Amino acid sequence: ELENVFDNSGIGATIAHIRGANAVAITGAVTSFPNVPLGLTDAQIIPARN
């Protein structure tokens, strides 16, 4: 997936795809620290507090 970043013909769709993938990855990474709110440019991901 990441190699597509360098393909200018599909850069728009690739950026959107990577943003979605990063949101999932970041959300998963933060589950260990559920009290830390994370602000992203295109979306607000606030992990649930346990």
KEKE-3310 file (N, C-alpha, C; in steps of 0.2 Angstrom, whole numbers, plus 5000, padded with zeros to 4 digits):
npx = (5004:5010:5019:5011:5011:5020:5015:5009:4998:4988:4987:4978:4967:4976:4981:4969:4966:4977:4975:4964:4969:4979:4971:4964:4976:4981:4971:4971:4983:4982:4974:4979:4981:4969:4964:4969:4966:4965:4969:4965:4969:4958:4949:4941:4947:4942:4947:4938:4935:4940)
npy = (4994:5006:5009:5015:5028:5035:5036:5047:5047:5041:5048:5055:5046:5037:5044:5046:5033:5029:5038:5033:5020:5023:5029:5018:5011:5020:5021:5008:5007:5016:5010:5005:5016:5022:5034:5045:5057:5058:5069:5071:5077:5076:5069:5066:5055:5048:5038:5026:5028:5018)
npz = (5000:5004:4994:4984:4988:4981:4968:4958:4950:4957:4969:4976:4980:4987:4998:5005:5008:5016:5026:5032:5036:5045:5055:5060:5064:5074:5083:5088:5094:5104:5113:5124:5132:5137:5141:5135:5124:5106:5093:5076:5060:5050:5057:5073:5085:5099:5111:5121:5138:5151)
capx = (5000:5014:5022:5007:5012:5024:5012:5006:4992:4983:4989:4972:4964:4980:4981:4963:4967:4982:4972:4959:4973:4982:4966:4963:4982:4982:4966:4973:4989:4980:4969:4983:4981:4962:4963:4973:4962:4970:4966:4968:4967:4952:4944:4943:4946:4943:4946:4933:4938:4938)
capy = (5000:5012:5011:5019:5035:5038:5035:5053:5046:5039:5050:5057:5040:5034:5048:5044:5026:5029:5041:5028:5015:5026:5030:5012:5009:5024:5019:5002:5008:5020:5007:5004:5022:5025:5041:5050:5059:5059:5074:5070:5083:5074:5065:5065:5049:5049:5031:5026:5028:5012)
capz = (5000:5005:4988:4980:4989:4976:4962:4957:4946:4962:4975:4980:4983:4991:5004:5009:5010:5021:5032:5035:5039:5050:5060:5063:5068:5079:5088:5091:5098:5110:5117:5130:5135:5135:5144:5130:5118:5100:5088:5069:5055:5047:5061:5080:5088:5106:5114:5126:5144:5154)
cpx = (5004:5017:5018:5008:5016:5021:5007:4999:4986:4984:4983:4969:4969:4981:4975:4963:4971:4979:4968:4963:4976:4977:4965:4970:4983:4977:4968:4979:4987:4976:4973:4983:4974:4960:4966:4969:4967:4966:4969:4965:4960:4947:4946:4942:4948:4942:4942:4937:4935:4937)
cpy = (5006:5014:5015:5027:5039:5038:5041:5052:5044:5042:5052:5051:5037:5037:5046:5037:5026:5032:5036:5022:5017:5027:5024:5010:5013:5022:5013:5003:5012:5016:5005:5010:5025:5032:5047:5051:5060:5064:5073:5076:5082:5071:5066:5058:5049:5041:5031:5025:5021:5013)
cpz = (5000:4998:4983:4982:4984:4969:4961:4954:4951:4968:4979:4984:4988:4998:5008:5012:5016:5027:5036:5039:5045:5056:5064:5067:5074:5085:5091:5095:5104:5115:5124:5135:5134:5137:5140:5124:5112:5095:5081:5065:5052:5051:5068:5083:5095:5109:5120:5133:5148:5162)
residu = (GLU:LEU:GLU:ASN:VAL:PHE:ASP:ASN:SER:GLY:ILE:GLY:ALA:THR:ILE:ALA:HIS:ILE:ARG:GLY:ALA:ASN:ALA:VAL:ALA:ILE:THR:GLY:ALA:VAL:THR:SER:PHE:PRO:ASN:VAL:PRO:LEU:GLY:LEU:THR:ASP:ALA:GLN:ILE:ILE:PRO:ALA:ARG:ASN)
# end
